[in-house]
């Protein structure tokens, strides 16, 4: 069972690195998009407020939670392989 | 330089293809003849072709391994080892070695009254290195000429190709936009420096020539 713990730890570390990178990238991309949207003109609120509001909306959005798939997909895959190899 | 580049690419891709060929699952149609267990010495470098079923076996230099003897549909013999992969590489997470051994024994048949089985495995058989492919699953099939489409391999290879392509395109774009201009800048300034040196050298030569003329 020590092997299981070891692989779990390794997978967790790797996936955490991917998760952090991906979420930082995704938030930065959203910020760029909001700034571009404001730069096109026609928005009354100040630029900084508009971007902050947009990012706050993003923080509660489904898109951000989808990044958790970085953990869910590989772990589901491992469980599926274990089932198919040993019990199917 | 070009030969070096090409040999590097050939070696690299040979390793990639060999690695995939070793690791990805393949299916053979076989008739199971017998099973046996034999103590194996694992002390030398061919250790990498045997599994590490649990943490204890990391330190062992020999242990008993189960084998499945078969005859393939084309009449040639093939022997598989039957080992847990455990939590290690390759990621088959096989823990049911004892069950598979039972199934294999249950499937034994004679040449006169053959029962055909599909056997999924990874790894290579090599007589010189005494290495064996590891059986992962066994199931009965109708006859020696059933066709099994390797969906898993198709999927994995397609995903790998897509990943490779995605990274390559981005790298090429990065090189075109960032590295090439910088290199050009460096080359330009080198050339400028070289011109300046030439200029100075010419001046010195001209000055020396004034002496020679007299």
Interface residues (C-beta under 8 A of the other chain):
Chain A: X2 X3 X4 X6 X7 X78 X81 X82 X85 X86 X87
Chain B: X54 X55 X86 X87 X88 X91 X92 X93 X94 X95 X96 X99 X136 X137
